[in-house]
Amino acid sequence: MQLENKCLVPADRDTTWELVMDIPRVAACIPGVNDVTLVSDDKFNAVMQVRIGPMRLSFSGTILIVDQDKQKGEARFRVEAADRRLGGSFRADMILRLNPLSETQTELSIESDVAFMGKLGELGQPLIRRKAGNTLEDFARNLSQQVNSPPS
């Protein structure tokens, strides 16, 4: 499933870049994500709890920074996670791009190619697409608040 999302970040491109490449900090902006731990320079483990329709899912997985180019304002990520109880998993290849609009505003564009396996694949794209859209709206709002807060 292909997903494309954009949001505006109330900060210049460099500030936005530093925020989105700080994986534990940016992951805190995604509803349901917790327990983000560093495995290596470009790999993190994380847990995400989400409700899709009537089901509560708990995904354990990895976030891998595949490539990053600060000059271009572009990064590639791979997220792989599974819910052991349900017997379903997903893999998402993501491209993140930053487009400076002004000295105080940057457009964040996220392209995702997501594959669902097992029981998760049976839920249906409309339900998952709607949940992804709602999650991105919450993420954008949280990111806007986070950009003005000092790192913890």
Protein Blocks (a to p, Z undefined) as FASTA:
>chain_A
ZZdddddddbdfklmmmmmmmmmlmmmmpghiahiacfblmbccddddddehjbccdddd
ddddfbdcfknopacdddddddfknopacddddddddddfbfkbccdddddddddehjll
mnopklmmmmmmmmmmmmmmmmmmmmmpccZZ
